[in-house]
Amino acid sequence: MTRGVRLNSLAVSAFRGISDPVHFDLSAPLTLIFAPNGTGKTTMCEAAEWLLTGQVERLKDGKDFDAQVLRSKFAAADQAASVEANMFVAGVQRFLARQAEGAQSPAVSGPTRDDTARLGPHELLSLLAPAAAADQAHYLTAINLRQRWLKGTRFLSAEALAALVDTDEETIDRRTQVFADLLGIRHLLDAERQCEKYAGELGSRLRAWKRLTEQQETEARDLAAALAAGPDEAPAWTISARSEAAAAATLLDDDVDEIGDDASLDNRLEALTATHRRQRHAFDARSAAAQRVEAQWSARTSLVAAVDENSVLEGQLAAELAQIEERGRTAAAALTERTFEREVADEDARKLAGAKDRLTHLGAVLLATLLDAGLLTGAPQSLASLSQALAEARWTHAAREARRQDLTALKASLEQSASAVERLRLVDADIARRAPERVSEEALAILRSDAADADARARTARTALDATAEPVSRLQEAARDLLAHDHSGTSLCPACAHDWGNTAELRAAIANALKAAPAIAASARAGADAALEAARGARIRLDTALSVEAAIAALEKDRAALMAAAEQRGRDIARLGLPVDRTLEEIASAQARLDVADTLAELIAARDGLLPALPGGPVPVLPPDTAVSGLLVQLEASFAAREQVVQLRLAELAKVIETATSERDALRATHAGTQQRLRECRETLRDKGAELAGLRDSWVEAAPDVAWSDVALAELKQQLATETNRLQRAEAHIEAARTAWAAESRRERLAALQKAIAPALERQRRMMDRIAAANRARAIFQEAYATTSRKQVQDLSRVVNPLFARMHANRVFDRINLGEDSDFLHWLADAGGEQLDPGKDFSQGQRQDLALALFLARARSLGGTFFLDEPVIHLDDLNRVGLLDILRATVLENSKSLNLVITTSSRALARHLIEKFSNVGPIETPSGLTKPLRVIELDGNGRSGVALETIYPLG
């Protein structure tokens, strides 16, 4: 019969690192899941943990678990994490499935997939781990215990593997929890810790109550001592306190009702004290104000006079300052206007100088141009007459430029005309020399026809030569091959003796044919060469005639171009109106006139453009009657007159600006002095006014709604003296009432403390009894836990020792023992009389083997399916045989009640396991005969998909 929970198959979909559905066959007693890191080995173990317990311990957030963290990041949006399994529970076959729905993890279970029902956490865990919690335990406590038991006994992670043999003080608590889960006594450990927690919480509360009670007892002793030192008549104290309080209320004009009972006397005294302090505060303020008034009373008249006098002076100075500012603005505006006029006059002077320079330069250029052109004679000549004589000056600038370009082009053409005439003579001589060589069109046609016929005959001869030479060559080659043919019995060979009678006659005929073949080929080649030479001669005669014709045509084209150029020159001379016999001289004269016209037009245009804007009055500049020879003199005289007018204006403006500046500066000085006097007046007025206002405020505070005078001041002093006496007497009554009432208050406080101390002591006694009971229960649970766990660990050690010893071919340790007393979970090793600590003295491989021995020993006793996630990290060649033997012996001896699921990324471990089980045949399991080992290889990842392949057994 199968004990515990044994999984036969596991289907995982959209769970953490496995996106697509993957089906694991776990029916073999030992299933090895081999895959590289990141492929899904740990995901498979966590899927099984979630299926059985409804949570994954590693993914919990504190005490809470959200199933949304299980969904694969690479699964479809509508695909939820799900895990299914076929299993045996206490020998009965069942189907169990769990699918995430939001943050929840509901489970369904039944005998088969088609016959399932939804089970709650408590119901399912009671089915899977009934012995992990007592039947009468609260269902929440039972759920927690059973989840921890399943996680601790069915799943071995790398962290739990290390905790099994660690001896560090920092990990003792974790090691205790792992062993409690492994041994199935976690409820005893939790009960012990609950009792310890309850006793601790009560102890902290008890200490607080003790501190409060001690404080109350101390206060009661102090009050009793104070009362013992005073009078014994309590009613006399009470009567005195009431009368003193009533007297104080009368003095303070308090309108509160008479004191009704003793319980309100404390409040009444507090109210009287507050009223006294409020009135005392108001009195102190009035008294301080009255002292300030009395200190400054003698200066009151002078302050009022100073304020009045400075108020009048302030008005006068403000009006005077406003008048000065108005005059200053007027003076500044006038100065600005005159300054602007001077800037305009300066600009006029600059314009006049620029115009003078421009016109003087143009006049000088005009005189130089006239001199170069020979038009500056001694005869009187004015600008008007010069403009009239030069019609070109009235043309537009574009027209003059077009005329200048025409003259320049004609001059260049005339300069080249002599060489053109010589070139025309040479061309006529060449045409006359080549004319006899020229043939007629009829002769040229005959030459073309002869050349075409000769080419046709040459091509025909070449074709015939090619047709003859190739067959003759092939015939010669075949004959030579035939002559080389020789064998016995030639008279019977049809190739040797056919139609020839015998072989000798055949050979003679072949020899004659070979002699005649070169003559036939030579005759054909001679005919082809003669035809080719005739065609070449006809082509040369035709090419010569065509060359002469082309040369004469080119010469005639050059002659026509030279004649056309000469005719164009004649037309240009006629269009420009120049004489034919003196063309070059006339062109030079016309170009000079154009230069003079350009200069004269530019001068007149500059004069007409500058004259309307020239300052300096209506003095004429270059009038039409200005003599050309005296042009520069007239310009100098005209601009001198205008410059004199501008300079006179500048001098006048300078005097006006100087006067305006002096006036403005005087106003500024006056303004500064008046402004300083006004500032000093306002400062005095502010200081005196503030002093007077402070004196008035102090009077209003000391004697509100009373006009100030010497009589009023004397009355104020008398009122303050009376008020001081009243407040002092009220304060004395309040203090007397407080002193009388303090004794009665102590008596009441002492009675209240004595009444409260007795129940507090009783409460402390009850809490101490509960703490003692909790400590006794804790001791009982601790003893039960220690006794049970020690017995189970002792039983476990009897299995651990042979397992651990078999795992090590290199034997170092004789025996694994338990620790002493309460530290029995501290494993020790004997080696030749020496005692060693596995946590410190074992190598990593030895620690791994010891932890595996502990887990396997517990697994043999429980039965069912156990998941070991990467348990074998260190696998050496010497000790691996023993380790693999233990795994083989474990599954072979317990195949009906136990199966192990081991994950690894070591290909060597997979290979060695296959070798270890290769000669073992099928064994009995709850599902029938099965090979004892199944090796499953995973490939891929959660993003691209995980593929599963069974690599052993094959098929």
Secondary structure, DSSP 8 states (H G I E B T S, - for coil): ---SEEEEEEEEESBTTB-S-EEEE--SSEEEEE--TTSSHHHHHHHHHHHHHSS-GGG-BTTB--GGGGB-TTS-TT---EEEEEEEETTEEEEEEEE-BTTB--EEEEEETTEEEEE-HHHHHHHH-GGGS-TTS-HHHHHHHHHHHHHHHHEE-HHHHHHTT---GGGHHHHHHHHHHHHT-HHHHHHHHHHHHHHHHHHHHHHHHHHHHHHHHHHHHHHHHHHHTS-S-HHHHHHHHHHHHHHHHHHTT-------SGGGHHHHHHHHHHHHHHHHHHHHHHHHHHHHHHHHGGGHHHHHHHHHHHHHHHHHHHHHHHHHHHHHHHHHHHHHHHHHHHHHHHHHHHHHHHHHHHHHHHHHHHHHHHHHHT---SS--BHHHHHHH-GGGGS-HHHHHHHHHHHHHHHHHHHTHHHHHHHHHHHHHHHHHHGGG---HHHHHHHHHHHHHHHHHHHHHHHHHHHHHHHHHHHHHHHHHHHT---S-GGG-HHHHTTTSSHHHHHHHHHHHHHHHHHHHHHHHHHHHHHHHHHHHHHHHHHHHHHHHHHHHHHHHHHHHHHHHHHHHHHHHHHHT--STTHHHHHHHHHHHHHHHHHHHHHHHHHHHHGGG--SSS---S-TT-BSTTHHHHHHHHHHHHHHHHHHHHHHHHHHHHHHHHHHHHHHHHHHHHHHHHHHHHHHHHHHHHHHHHHHHHHHHHSTT----HHHHHHHHHHHHHHHHHHHHHHHHHHHHHHHHHHHHHHHHHHHHHHHHHHHHHHHHHHHHHHHHHHHHHHHHHHHHHHHHHHHHHHHHHHHHHHHHHH-SS---SEEE--SGGGTTS-EEEETTEEE-HHHHS-HHHHHHHHHHHHHHHHHHH-EEEEEES------TTTHHHHHHHHHHHHHHTTTTEEEEEEE--HHHHHHHHHHHTT---EEETTEEE-SEEEEEEEEETTTEEEEEEEES--
